[in-house]
Amino acid sequence: MITKNTTINTLYQSLPPHTRERILYAKELIVQTKEKGGKVAVAVGSGPNIHEGVTTLIAELMHKGIIDCATTSSAVISHELAGTLDTVKRIDTTMLDLDPVKQNFFNVFEATMLNQDQLEKLGKESFFDLDFYDKLMRNPGNSVIKAAGNMAYPMGLKTEILAMDILDLCRLAGSPFEEIAGLGADPMTMIGAGAQTGLPVLVTIPQLVGGGKVGFAIGDSISISERSLKVAQLFDSADVIIESAIALSQEIHDGPLETFTGHGVWSDWQDEWTYSLRDKKIIRMDLDPNLEAIWQKERRSGEITNTVIKGLPKTKVTGLPFRMEMSGFSRLPGSLPIIGDIGNIWPILMTMVAETLAINLDFMSYNQSTPEGLTMRQWIVDTVQPVNMEKIMQTLNRKN
């Protein structure tokens, strides 16, 4: 028996032996790091991490001292502003007298399913049109759980308006958007957990695009240079970095201040602060088998490194199509790929980590297609609340 959790153990045993070995090795890396007082960072992408409950699990792991810092995308922050997941009703746009030229290619309009308390609060907002919302509710349509806010009325619109209000506070405080928004965020969001625990949660520069005006607000809250430095310091502080369903990771963690694979060599020449990934352990959860193939080629013969040294095109030399970040990842001495669905890998890995460290987790994510995953997603809809602007203001006023 690998874990006391029967569901997790069954899921673990269903994985290929090679994947099980990688998970066990990753578990040991994380456990040893925490036992030595080291830090674990996560770098997560957008969609899958929200839908599989991974961002909510990361919030729990921050509260319990397993995860020490996180980077993410502006899209994730946008969804966390609105409560992570919500239930929306999808309505045929032809029933709504909307300009067909301006509608999406699905030809559907989405409406957030609101309870009475939420309706009463929104009724006080100047932007909210109750008659239009009633019309949406009267029309037929199907309901689905999806990333909160997003394209649904009124929460998508509310989130964009809220982002501009928070941006004004960021400029006054001289703080990143994520930090100020976190003051009013639910504790089971990453930004909410970060605010409660004092742990950094930051959007990286390649991940600023997304989340509508939330991305604008995040990008405008502090300068690009300051954000680069804060993200670099976050990764420098970590001994283990976990990448989850993320693109552009090479640009995220090497960037202009990292000296082992990045362009930080020139910052160093100019006596600026830099850091190195040389001794970092980087665990990447990814569905693409090419990541494993490239990583193996580098381990066997140094093929990727030799190709870079010779200035040759890596895709043609290896005969494998791959994303640019796979090149940098494969050349990092401490990198470890785990090929599989993050909806399976995260609960298995973190259940094992928590049990070994004798930490009790009050929330666990599960693959959204499983019965446990369906229950988890409904719990997030029912429990995780949108950002409360009044709470932000109260907290800032106390600090002042």
C-alpha positions, 0 to 999 in steps of 0.5 A: 500500500503506497498511501492510506487513501484508497481512492488515490492508491487505486489511481496510482496503481492504474498508472504505468510503472514508469510514471509511478516511479517518477511520482515516487521520486518527485515525492522524495524530492519534495519531502526531503526539501521540506524536511530540510527547511527548503522551499517549493514553488509552483508555476501553473498555466491556465485552464486545466489547473482551474478545472482539475481543482489544482489551483484550489489544491495549491491554496490548501498546500500553501496554508499547510506549509507545503507550497511556498510560492506560486506563479500563474497566468492573468487568466487564472487570477481573473477566474479567482477574482470571480470565485474560481468555478461557477455554474453558467447557463448557456443561451442561444444568442438568437433569442436575445436580440443581440447584434449577431455580428458581435457574438462569439462563434458558439452563438451562445450567451452565458449567464452566471447562475446566482443565488438570492444573496448574490442577486441582492448584492449585485442589485446595488451595482450600477452596471447590473441590469436585473431585467436583462438577467431575468430575461436570460433566466427565462430563456431555455438553455443548458447549465455547465460548470466552468471557469468563473467570471470569464464570458458570463453575465454578470460576473464576467463584466463585474470582474473587469470593472473590479479589476480597474478599481483594484488597479487604482489601489495598486497604484496608490500602494505601489503593490502588485495587483495579485497582492492587493486583490488577494486581500479580498480573495477567498482563502481557497484561491491562490491569491487569497492564500498568498495574502493570508500566509504572506507568500508570493503569488505572481503572474509572469510576464509571458502569462500577462495576456489573458483574462480580459482587462484583468491582464491589463490591470495586472500588467499596469500595476507594477513595471515590467522590470519590477515584475521580472525581478520579483518573479526571479527572486521567487524562483531563486528562493525555491529549491524545487519548482513544479510546473503544471500544464504550462507553456512558455516555461523557459521564458518564465523561469530563465528570463533576463536574470537567470544565468544557467540557460537564460540571458542573465549572463549580461545582467551579471556582466553589468553587476546586477542581481542574478540567479541560477537554475543550475541546482534547482529541481524542476518537476514538470507534469505534461501530457506531451510524450515528446517532453520525455523523448527529448529529455531521454535524448539529452540524458543518453547523449547530450544531443540537445546540448550538442545541437545548441552548441553547434547552432543547429535547428533542434527539431530537425536534428532530433526528428521530434516536434517540440515546444521551445521550453522542452530544450531548456528543460531537458538541459537542466540537470535537476529536471524531471518529467512526469508524463500524464494528466495533471488531474491524476498526478497532483492528487497522487503526488500531494497525498503521498507528500502530505502523508509522509510529512504527517500533514492533514489536508482538508481539500484534495483535487481529483480528475474532473471526469471522476465521481470525486472530481465532480463532487470537488468541482461542485464544492468549489462552485458552492464554497469559493467566493468572489473577491470582496472589495469591501474587505480589500478596503478595510484591510488597507485602511487598517494598514494605514 
